[in-house]
Amino acid sequence: MAKFMWHGSYSERGAKALAEEGGTKRRAGVEQAVKAMGGTLESMHFAFGDDDYYAIVDLPDNVSGAAISLATALAGAVRIKTVVLLTAEDLDEAARRAHEYRGPGARG
């Protein structure tokens, strides 16, 4: 599974819907979308500041993450940003592969 952090801000329309329906209904909607892609919602928090919410999700792959991000953006209620999260083990593997790579013109 791939892990993502979504964060973003609501448009005026999205903020109005949030005020009318509340946070638990919004979280349930996110959870439903994530489940439809075969994933799980680990956590969702609402916040003050530049971003109105943060969510951590597990999805089968990057394509699933991109699909939900695109569908959310097209709906127009929220401006979403997606961050791909790596585990320490993912970073270990990336470091191993980086040491194996030899760029053009590299010797050794």
N, C-alpha and C positions, 0 to 999 in steps of 0.2 A: 504494500500500500504506500501511496505517496501522501505526505503530510503538507498541508498548506495553512497559511494564516491569511485570512481575508480581513481587510479593514477598509473603511470608507465612510462616506457621509451621505446622508439622505437629501434628496431634492426636496423642494417645497411640498410636492405631492406626496413623497415618501414620508416626510415628517408629519404631515397631516394624517396619513393613514396610521402611522405609529401612535400618534396622540389619541386617535379614535379607538384603535384596537388593542393597544398595549404591547409591552415587550414580550410577554409569554407567547402571544399569538404570532409575533414576528419570529421568535426563536423556533416555534413549531413549523413555520413555513420554511425556514432555512433547513431544519432537520429533515423535512419531507423531501426537499430538492436534493439534499445530499444522499438520502436513502435511495431515491430513485436512480441515482448513479452508482449504487452499490457501495456507498461509503457510510461513515458515521460522523456525527457532530460531536467533537470532544468537549468543546466549551464555546459559549458565546457571551460576550460582555458588552454592555453599553457604556459609553464614556463621554466625558467633557473634552473639549478641545477641537483640533482640526478634524479628527475622525469621530464618528458617532458610535461606531461599534467595532469589535474585534471578534473574530471567530477562528477557532482551530478545528480543522477537519481532516479526516483520513479518507482518501479516495483511491480507487484502483490504479489510476495512472494520471499523467499530466493532461491527457486529452480530456478526461472527465472534468478535471479542474478548469480547463479552458472553456469547456462547454457550459458549465454553470456560470462562470464569470461572464461569458458572452450573453447568455440568456438574461442574466441579471441586469447587465448594462442595457440591453435592448428594451427591457421593461421600463426603464427611465425613472424608477423611484429611488435609485441609489447609485452613487459613483463608487465603484468597487476597485480595490487594488489587491492583487494577489502576490503573495510571497511564498516561494517554495522553501519548505523547511527541511533541513538535513539532520540526521542523527549523527552522533559521534562516530558510529561505525561507517556511515556514508562518507564522512569526511576522511576517515582512515583509508577507505578504498579510493577516493579521489586523489589523495596524496600518493598512494602507491602507483596509480596510473600516471600521475604527473611525472613521477620519477622515471617511468618507463618511456615517456614520450621523447622523441628526438626531432626537433624542428628542422626545416630545410637548411641544409648547410652545416648542421651540427655534426661534430665528430665525437667518436667514442662510443 
